[in-house]
C-alpha cells in the first residue's frame, strides 16, 4: 500500500474510508488500518469481571492509552526490574471506520469499521502512582498488543463476539459480549457524546473474569471471533511473550513502583489467587506461584521438628540430589530456619550498571522492604564473598517484617551486629566491604542460583547447623511426613544400640528387627 492509501472498506454508506496515513515501515501498527490517533479503554465492563471485583458500575468509565503502546502479534512485552504484578487482559478491540460525533446508540455500530483482539496489559506496581490515570501502569511501550487480523464489523453481531485468552496454552478467559454490562454500541455512543471518534481510533472494551499475573517466559494468546452458522470470522491468535526488562527507575525523576495486598489481589484476580489469607482461613496458607508469605501451620510444625539431613535423605530417595545450598554457614547454629523463598539476584559489578542500579531504591532495598512474615530472602551472589550482601540495617528491616530468615552465598557485613538482630542468617562468611565492590543489585522474585542450587520464589527452605535444603512445595508434606517417620525409626534403633545390641542386622533393620519395631510402633497407639 502506498502512503495514505485507504484500506479495505468499512461500514460507511458507500464503503469508503478517510484514513490517516500509515507508516508502513513501523511494524507496531501492521494489524491496523493506520496509526490510531487515540486509544480509549473501558475500566470495567463485563459482569463476570465486576462480580470478581465486587462492584458493578452504573455507567461505563474510561482512560486513555498512547498509540506508542501498540504492538503487533508475536512481539514481546517487558516486566520492568523491581516489579511483580504485570497482568494481562484479553479484550475485544473496536477500530473506528468513520468519524462519530453525537451519534445515537442505534447508529453507533455503523461507525465501527473492524473488530480484533487486544491485550490491555497493565503493571499494577505503578497504579498507585498513577492515581487512576493508568498513564504509567498501562501506557508503557508494548502494553497494547493488537491483531493479528481485522474482522469486518458489518459481518458480526456486536452482542455475539467471543474473547478467549490462553497463558502457556491453558485457556484462562472465555466470555462473550452478551455478558457485557454496557453494550458495544452504547460504549461507542457514550464516547461520541463527549469527543469525536476519528477513523482509526481504537476502543478497548474491557476484559472478562480470568485476568491475572504473568511472569517472564509466559506466552499470552488472545483471540476474538464470532461463531456463525456459515463460518467463524476470527482475529486469529494475538501472541505476546513476557520478557524481563532491563534498566531501573530513577528515584530522582518520579514515583517508584510499590505494591500492597489490595493491588496484589486485584492483579491476580482474588486474594486466594494472590496467596493472601482469606477470611476464615489459616493466614499461613498461600499460593505457591505468588511466593507470598507463609506455610500451613501444621506443615511448618513438622518441618521445624525434622533435621535437614533427614529431609535431604528423603529428597534424594525421590531423585532430587541437587537441593542443598552449599558453602553457607549459620550465624546462629542452634536456630532452625523454616520459610518460603523470596529471591534477590546480584550480578557482577560493572561501574556503569552500578550507577544505574546500585543507588536509590534499588532491588535489594525493595526486597527487604517487601519481605513478608514467614518468608526467607534468598540472595544469588554467585558464591562471591568478597563484599557484603547485607548488613545490620537490612537484617533489622527483615526481622521487623517477620521474615523467617536470610540465605546468601555471598558475604555479610557488620557480622556481629547482624547476628545480634536474632534473625536466622546463612552466609558464605563475613566481609567488611560494601555491596558495590563486587555486586550490582539487579532483580528480585525470579528463579535464581544460590550456593549451586536453583531456588524459585515459593520454594520451601529449611536450615539447621548442617546447612540449608530447598524443597519443592508440592513435595513438602510428603517429605516431611517421611522424614518424621524415619526419625522415629532411627531413635528406636539408637536406643537398641545403647542397650548393647550390635548394629549388624539392626542398622538397617533386617526382617526380625523390623517386626519388633512394627510391634513397638503399634503399641505406641
N, C-alpha and C positions, 0 to 999 in steps of 0.2 A: 504494500500500500504506500502510495506517495504521501508526503506530509500534508495533513489537512484533509485527506480524502475521507468520505463517510464510510462507516462500517455497514454491516447488514441492517436491513430495515427494521425499525421498531414499530410502536403501536400507533403512530400518527395516522390521520385520515388518509394521507397519500403515501404513507410508508416512508416518508423522508425524515432525515435527522439533520440537525445542525450541530455537529460535533466539534469540540475544540480540537486543535491539532494534537496529535500524539507523537511523542518521541519514540520512534521505532527502535532506537538504539538502547533504550532503557528497558531491561528485561523485567523490572518490577511490575510493569503495567501490561504485560503481554496478554493477560486474560481479559483486559478491559478495553472498551472502545476508545478510551482516551484517559489521560491522567485526570483523576477526579478533582474538581475544584474544592470539594469538601466531602468529608466522611462523617456521617451522623450516626450515632449508636444509641439504641434504646437501653435504658438501665434494666428494667425488669418487665418482662412481657409474657412469659409462659406461666400457666397455672402451676405446672409441676415445680418450676423453679421458685415461684412465690411461696408455695406450700413448704418447700425446703427451707426457705429463709424465714418463714413465719410471719409474712406480711404480704398483703395484696394492695397495691396502689390503686387509687380511684381513677387515675389518668396516667398516660404514658409520660415519662420524663427522659431527657436526652443529654448526651455530651458529644463533643467534637473530637475527632482524631485527625492528625495531619496526614496529607497524602504521602508524605515521606515514610510513613509507617507501612505502606503497602508492600507486599512481597508476592512473588509468584510461587506456584506449586514446585515442590522439590527443593525449596530453599531451606535455610537453617534459621533458627532464632536463638539469641543468646540469653542465657541467665547470667546476670552480672555477678562478679565476685561479691561475696558477703551477703548474698540474698538467698532465700529458701522457698519463696512462695510464688513461683511462676505458674499461672493457671491458664488452661485452655478453655475456650468457649466456642463450640461448634454452632454456626448460625446460618440462617438464610440471608443472603445479601441481595438487595434490590439495586439495580442500576437504572437511573432515570434516563428515559429515552427522549422526552421532550419537556421543555420547561413547565413547571407547575407553580402557580401562584393563585391563592384564593380559589381552590377547586373544591367541589363537593366530594363527599365520600363515595358517591355513586360513580363519579367520573375519574376518581383518583387513579384507579388501576390502569387506565388508558395512558397515563403519563409514565408508567414503568416500562422500560424497554426490555430488560432482561432480569433474570434471577440467576444466582450462582451460589457457591459455597464460600464461607468465610470462617476464619478462626480469629476471634476477638481476644487475643492474648493479653494478659494483664499481670503486672508484678505487684502483688499485694503489699510487699515490703515498702512501697512508695505511696500507698493510698493515703496514709495519714498526712504525709507532707503535701499531697495534692488537695486535701480538704474538699473532695467531691468533684474536682475538675477532671481528674484522670489524665491530666496532661503528661505527667512523667510516668505514671504507672501503666498507661496504655498507649502512649504516643511514641514509644521508642522505635527505632528502625527495625523493620521486620515484624512488628507486632500486629499487622493486619494482613495475613496471607489471604488471597482471594483467587478463586478459579477452581479447576483449570479451564473449564468451558462455560460459555453463556447459554442459558436456556431462554428462548423467546417467550416473553411474558404473556403474549397473546395465546399461547398454546397450553397454558396451565391455569388451574383454578387457584386463586390466592389462598383459599381455605384448605387446599388439598396438597400442599407441599410437605415433603418429609425431609428432616435433617437427621443425619446419623454421624456419630463420631467414634473412631477407634483409636485406642492407645496401645501401641505394640501389638496390634492385631486383635485386641479384645474390644468388643462393642461396649461402649460406656454411655452413649447418649442415643436415644431413639425416640423421636417425637414428631408430631405433625403440627402444621399451623392451625389445625382445628382446635388445638389446645392453647391458643393464644388468648390472653386477657383482652387484647386490643387487636382487631383485625389489621391485616396489612394495608388495605385501603384507608382505614381510619388513621393509621400512623402517617401515611403519605399526606392525607388531607389536613391532619393536625399540624404537621410541619409546614405545609404550604400556606397556612393562615398566618404564620409568623415570619417566614422568609421564602425567597424564591428558590425552588429546587431547579437546578440547572442541568442540562444534558451532561451525562457522565458522572453526576454526583452518585455517591454510594450510601445506602442506608443499611446499617447492620441491625437486624430486627430482634435481637435478644437471643439468649440461649436457654434451652430447657434444663431440667434437672440432670445431674451427672457430671457437670463441670468439676474439675479437680486439679490437683497439682501435678506437674510433670518435672522431671529432672533431666540433666544432661544424659544423652543416649536414648531418650524416649523418642518415638516416632508417632506423631498425631496425624490422623487422616479424617477429613470431613467430606461428606457428600450430601448434596441436595438433589432430590429427584421428585417426580410427580407420577407415581404409578398410574397408568391408564390402561384401558382395555386394548388399545391399539398400539401400545408401546410404552416405553419408560423414558421420557426426557430426563436427562441427568447432567449434572455438572461434572461428573467424573470425580475421582477422589483427589482432594486437595491435600498434599503431603508436606509436612513440616517436621524437621528433625531438630531437637533441642541440643544445643551445644553449650559448653562452658565459656563464658565471656572472659576477656582479659581487661586489664586496667581497673582503676578503682575510683571511687567518688572523692572529690576534693572537699574536705570539710570547710575550707575557707570560702567556697563558692556558694554552697547552698545546703539544703537539708540532706541528711543521710538516711539510708534505709533503716526502718525499725518495724518490729512486729510485736503483736501481743496475741493473747489467746483468742480474742474476737476475730482478728484478721486470719489467724490460722484456721479457725472453724469455718469462716466464710470461704477461704481459699480451697480448703479440702472438700467442702460441701456439708460438713457436720462436725460436731465436737468429737463424735466417735471416730470418724474417718481421720481426723487430725491427731488422734491419740490423746485427746483431752478427757479428763474424767467427766462422766455424765452423772446427773442426779441419781442417787441410789446405787452407784457402783463404787468399787474399790478405786480410790484415787491413784493407785499404782498401776492399774491396767491400762495399757497403751497400744496403739497401732505401731507395729514394728517398723513400717516403712518410714513413718514420720520421724522416728527417733526421739519422740518426746518422752517426758520423764517416766521412770519407774518400772517396777516389776510387780506382778501379783504378790501379795504379802506371803502366801504360802510357799511360792517358789523361792522368794528371797530368803525365807527362813531355812529352807533346805540347803540352798547354796552357801549360806553362812556356816552351816554345820560341816560341809564336805571339804576336805583338803584339796588344794589344786592338783596334787599328784594323783588323787583318785579320779578327779574329773578328766585329767589328761589321759589316764589309762582307758577310761570309758570312751572317750572320743577316738582314741587310736583303734579300739576294737570296732568302731564304726567307720573306719577308713580315713579318719582325719588326723594326720600326723603333724601338719604344719599349722598349729593353732596356739603355739606358745610365743609370747613376746620376749625375745631373747635379749640379753645384755642389760636388763634393767633390774635394779635392786630397790627394796623399800626403804623409805626414811623411817618407817615405824614397823619393824619386823613382826611385832606382836599384833598388829591391827589387820583385820580382814577387809578386803575390798570386794564389793559386790555392786554392780550397777550396769546401766545401759550406755553404750558408747555414743559420745558426741565428738566428732572428729575435727581436727585442725591440721592443715598442711603447711609446712615451711618448704621453700625452695632455696637452693644455694644462693648466697648473697651475690648480687650484681648491683653495683652502685646506682645505676640509673633506675633499676627496678625498686631498690630500697627507697629511693627518693619518692617514687610514685606510690608505693605500697606500704612502706615501713612506718610512716608518720601518721598523725591524726588518729581517727577512729578505725584502726586497721583490723584485719581479720582476727588477729589474736585477741584484741580487746573486745571485739564483738562476741566472740565465743565465750569468753569469761563473763561478760555481762549477761549473756543469754542462757547460760547453762542452767538447767532446772534440777529440781530435787530428784535424787536417785540416779543422776547421770554421771558418767565418767568422761572427762575431757581426755582424749587420746591424741597425742601430737606426733606427727610424722616429721622427724628431724634428720632422717637418713642415717642414724647412728652417729651423727656428728656431735660430739660432746665438747667441742672447742668454744662454746659460749653457752650462756643460759638460755633456756626456752621459756622460763617463767621465773618470777621472784615472789617475795612475800606479799606485795600488794595484790597481785593477781590470785595468789593462793587464798588470801583473805576474802577476796570477792567471790571465788568459787565456793568457799566454805560458807559464806553468808547466804548464798543462793541455795544451799542444801545439797551441793554436788556430793556424789559418793566418793570421788577421788580424782586423781590426775595421773596419767601414764605418759611418759615421754621417753623416746630413745635418744634424746639429747641431754644437755646438762641442766642443772638447777642452780640459779644464782641466789645469793642470800640463804645458803643452805640451812643454817641453824634457825634463822627466822622463819623459813618455810616450815621446817619441822615443828617449830613451836606453835604454828597455827593449828595443828592437830588433824588436818585432813590427810587421808592416806595418799602418799605420793610415791610413785616408782619412777626412777630416772637412771640414766647412764652414769651419773656421778655429779659432783659439784664443779662449778667453774665460775670465776668472778666476772667474766666479760659479758657485755650486754648483747642483746639479740643480733644487732646488725653486724657483728664481727663475722658471723658465719651464715646467717639465715635472713630470708625475707618472708614475713607472714603473708601467705598467698590466698588461701581459700579455706572454707570450712563446710562441714556437713556433706562430705563426699567420701567415696571409698579411698582409703589411704593405705600406706605400708608403715608399720611401726615394729621395730625390732625384728624385721624379716618376716612379719606376718601381715596378711591382709586384714584390715578392720573396716567394717561398714557401719554407718550410723544405724543404731538399733541392735547391733550385736551385744551380747552379754559378756561382761568381763568379770572374772573372779581372780583375786590375788591374795597370796599369803607369803610367808617367808621363803617359799620355794620359787616364787615368780608369779607371772600373770598368764592366764589362759583365756582364749577367745572362744565363746560358744555360740554357734548359730542359734537364733531364737527358737526355731522350730524343733530343735533337739534338746533344749534346756531342761524341760520337765523329765523327759526320758533319761537323760544323762544323770540328772540329779538323783532320781529315784534309784538308778542302778548303782551309782557311787555310794549312796547311803547303805544300800543292801550289802555292798562289798565291804564297807567299813565295819558293819556289824559282824560279818563273817571273819574279817581279819582280827577284830578284837577278841572274838571267841578263840581263834587259833592261838593268839598271843597268850591268852590265859592258860591254854593247854601246854604250850611250850614252857611257860613259867612254872607249871606243875611238874616239869621234868620230862615230858614226852619228847622224843626226837622229832625232827622236822620231816624226816623221810616218811612219806605217805600222809603226812598231816598238812604240809605246805608245799604244793597244793594238796587238797584232800583227795584221798582215794575213796572208793565206794563205801568202805566201812566207816571212815571218819565222816563222810558226807551224810550217811544215815544217822549217825549220832548227832550231828549238827542239826539236821532237819527235825529230829525228835526234840532237841532242846529249843529250837525256834518255835515249834508248835506249842511247847509248854509256856512260852512267854505270852501267849494269847494273841 
